[in-house]
Amino acid sequence: MSDSSTVAGREHLLALLQEEQEKTGHISEQFIEQTAKSSGLAVSEVYGVATFYHLLSTRPLGRNVIRVCKCVPCYLKNSQLVLETIQEKLGIAPGETTPDGRFSLLLTNCIGACDQAPAMLLNHDLHGSLSPDKITKILDACP
């Protein structure tokens, strides 16, 4: 493929990966290989982008993905209590998915909610100023 085709492939790569993530819940190895081939990019380049962004995943996740912020403002506002509450309620550790596939728990860098620390994302919804009671209510309301 020509250099201009490769540049065009790079321009749309993140959008393609995001679309696949929304559609299937993760970015499979097959999708990475197909995308590399069709865009003229190296598999390693597509994989590098897919693993760089914390909202993308190369493995299947639960129906509800919880991302707990691990940055300093949340840490100073007791994000460890948030994490412990979620772990106790769901019986999983960071990086794990509940056996029924309902929840995945991930640690993530800043989610841009320092003013609402401690905070988490549940799918695409931001929840801040968290307490154990608030977390329990949020999780209980999930399908």
C-alpha positions, -999 to +999 in steps of 0.1 A: +000+000+000+012+035-007+024+059+020-007+081+015-030+050+020-011+042+052-016+078+065-053+076+057-054+043+076-039+060+106-063+089+105-093+066+110-077+039+132-089+052+165-124+057+152-125+021+138-112+007+171-138+027+191-166+015+168-155-021+172-153-017+210-189-003+211-202-030+188-186-061+204-174-050+238-137-055+229-112-055+201-103-090+191-070-102+177-088-110+144-101-074+142-066-060+148-052-082+121-079-074+096-076-037+103-039-038+099-042-056+065-069-033+052-052-001+063-017-010+053-005-006+089+016-031+109-003-053+133+019-040+160+009-004+153-028-013+154-023-033+186-003-004+201-032+020+196-057-006+209-038-011+241-027+025+247-062+040+254-077+029+287-113+029+274-104+003+248-099-034+257-084-063+238-103-088+259-140-093+265-154-074+295-186-076+315-218-059+305-210-032+331-175-019+332-164-001+364-133+021+361-120+033+394-097+064+392-063+057+408-049+092+404-037+114+433-068+135+439-090+104+442-064+086+463-062+115+487-100+114+489-100+077+499-104+059+465-091+028+483-124+027+502-143+028+469-122+000+455-126-021+486-164-016+486-167-027+450-144-057+456-164-068+486-198-063+469-188-081+437-162-106+449-137-096+422-104-078+421-092-052+396-088-068+362-114-094+368-150-100+356-178-115+377-185-152+368-220-141+354-204-115+331-223-087+347-194-066+359-157-060+351-135-040+375-106-019+362-082+007+376-077+036+354-058+069+352-075+102+355-111+104+344-113+141+346-134+143+377-109+155+403-134+180+417-157+150+424-131+127+440-133+099+447-148+090+414-155+061+390-169+055+356-197+029+352-197+023+315-198+059+302-215+074+333-194+094+358-201+089+395-184+111+420-182+120+456-185+083+463-193+066+496-199+029+503-237+034+505-237+054+472-216+027+455-240-001+467-270+018+453-253+024+420-243-013+416-277-026+427-293-004+399-273-021+372-289-046+349 
